[in-house]
Amino acid sequence: MEGLSKLSTMVIVCMLVVAPMASEAAISCSAVTNNLSQCIGYLFRGGFIPRACCFGVQRLNNMARTTRDRQQACRCIQESARALGSRLNPGRAAGLPRACHVRISYPISARTNCNK
């Protein structure tokens, strides 16, 4: 029984040490990509914005709570935009948050300084 008590205490101590680190973790690029993947067709061809795209934009906005999260999301979006190249319509990308009724504090642009 004493061994179980020591193990339980050790697990609790580990959780207390790791919890602050987990809360400071920046959002992953895969999370950004997964949430915005339904928007690609609209960003390339225009037309209507799929409901799943706006749900993804809203989810991503809700996930990016800290400055560090928003900076990382910004970098991931810029990285994805570079990878997609000239097929991506910058005007549609810039207007996507507003079209999905999401307010963000920075413009979506290849020139956005993600460090600010």
Number of C-alpha atoms within 10 A of each C-alpha: 6 7 8 9 10 11 12 12 12 12 12 12 11 11 12 11 11 11 10 10 9 10 9 11 11 18 20 13 17 11 16 24 17 12 20 20 14 19 21 18 15 18 19 16 12 12 9 8 17 14 12 14 20 22 15 21 23 18 16 21 19 10 16 18 12 14 13 16 19 23 18 20 25 24 19 20 20 18 13 15 18 12 11 13 9 10 12 19 17 16 11 16 21 16 12 20 18 11 13 17 11 14 11 11 6 13 14 19 15 17 8 13 12 17 11 8
